[in-house]
């Protein structure tokens, strides 16, 4: 975290620093708590925003947001307040052709959606539209589709976002993806899509 603070212009430190946060925080409440106590939520968001045009930083930044947000609901709320929802969607849109960034961005959105209050950021930032663009762009990539429909499932808990997703044609997209042969043989993907519809 100190390295990210001290070298804000370094793309390399941004990329590897954010990746280190992601790895250390993944499924570790202790590490996530230490990151949170040391200002990780603000610097992660700021670093992603600063270097969002670089795909490698966008990938690491989304991974870091996902990891921190998954462990602590307090940090999920903080990330939203610092602009992580908007930064994640911006990274997703900027790198829509890169399936790694798109999948990790959708996972980050799913993690941020754990805190219902973040819907107030996701709506204006057009999260629903970005996710549906990801689905249509990568309709034959099961990794992207699983992440995208996980995000849909989590966002639909909020009535406002559910309406936004309906307006973005989420249901017909889900039905279309379910009809693809590659989907019908993928149990995990089929389960995620079914849950997102329900």
N, C-alpha and C positions, 0 to 999 in steps of 0.2 A: 504494500500500500504506500509506503514511504517512497519507493522508487517511482511509482506512478505520479505521486505528488511532485517529486523533484525533477522529473524529466517529462513534462507534459507534451513536448514536441516530438519525442522519439517514437517513431512507428514501431521499431523493434521492441522497445520496452513496453509499449502499449500492448502489442500482440502477445508477448510471452508473459508479461505481468498479469494480464487478464486471464490467460490460460492457467497460470499458476493458481490464481484465486479460484478458478473453476474446479481444478483438480483437488485442491486442499479443502474446499468447502463442500464438495459433493458428498452428500449423506453424512456429514459430520456436524452435528449441532454445536460441538465445542469449538471447532474451527470457525464456523459461521458466526458464532457469538463474538469471537475475538475479532473477526473482520468487521463486524457491525460496530463493535465498541471503538474501533480505530478508523471509523469514517469510510468504510468500504462502499456503502450504498451510494454516496455522493460521487466519489472518485471513479467508480466503475461507470456510472452513467455519464459523467463528464468526459471520460476517456473515450468511450464509445461514440459519443456525440462528436468529439473533436476529430476522430479518425474514421468515421463511419464510411467514407468512400473507399477505404482499403479493405478488401474482402477478408484478409486474414485477421484483421482487428475486429471486423464486424462478427466474424465467426467466434473468436475468443470472447468478445464482449457479451454476445448473446448467451454463450455457455456460462460465463460468470454470473450473469443475471439469473439464469435458470437455476444454477446451483445455490446461490444465496437465497433466492425467493422460495425455493422448495423446502428449505429447512425451517425458516422462521417467518411466521405471518407478520410480525412486527417489521421485519426487514422488507417483506413484500410491500407493505404499505409505504415504507420509507422510499423504496425504489420508485414507486409510482409518484410520490411527491417530488422526487428529484428529476423526473422526466424520463424514466426508463421505458415506460410504455411507448412514448413518442419516438425515442431513440431506436428502440427495437424495430418498430414498424418502418422507420426511415431506412434502417440497415436492410431490412427485408426487401423493401421496394427498390433500393439502389442495386441490390445484388440478386434480383429475381431470377436471373439465368443460372445462378450457382446453387445447385441442390443442397450443398452442405450448409451454406449460410441460411437458406430458406428453411431447411428442417430445424436447425438450431434456433432460428428466430421464432418459429412456430412453437417450439418447446419452451422458449422464454416467455412467450405470450401466455401459454398454458399455465406456467408457474406464476406469473404475475396476476393471472385471473383468479388465483386462490383468494385474493383479497377483493371482495366485491366492490369496494370503493374505487378500485382502479378502472371500473367501467366508465367512470366520468372522464378518464383520459383516453381510453380506447376508442370511444365513439367518435369524438372530433378528429382523432388521428386516423380514422378510417381503417381500423383493424380488420373489420369484417370484409371489407373490399380487398385488402391486401391478402388475407388468407384465401379468399376465393380465387384471386389471381394466381396464387401459388398452386392451388389445386388444379386449375385449368392448364397452367404452364407445365406442371410436372405430374400429369395424370397417370403416367406409367412408372413413376418412381415410388415404390411402397414406403420408403423411409420418409419422404416428404409428406406423402398422404397420411401416414399414421400420425405424424407430428401435427399436421394441419387439422385433422379431425379431432385430435386430442384438444387442441386449442378451441375448436368449435364447441366441443362438449363442455369445457370449463367455462367458456364465455356465456353459454346459453343458460347458466344458472341465474344470470342477471336478466331480468325481463327486457330492459332497454337494449342490451346487446343481442338478446334473442331476436328482437324485432329488427335490429340492424342486419343480422345474419340472414333473416328471412328476406329482407329487401335486397340483399346481395345474392339471392338465388342459391343459398346454401343447400336447401333440401333437394332441388333438382340436380345440383352438382353431386350430392351424396348418392342419389339414385343412379346417376350416370356412372359414377366410379364403381358402384356395386355391380353394375351390369357388365363390367369389363372382365374378361376371362382371368387376367392376372390377379384380380381382386378376389374372385370366387375361390381360388385355391390358397389364399393367404388368410389363415384363421385370425391372426392378430389384427390385421387391417380390417377385416370384416367386423370383428368385435368392436373396434374403435368407432367405425362408421355407424354401426347399429346404436351404440351408446350415444353418439352425437345426435342422432335422429330422435332418440327417445327423450 
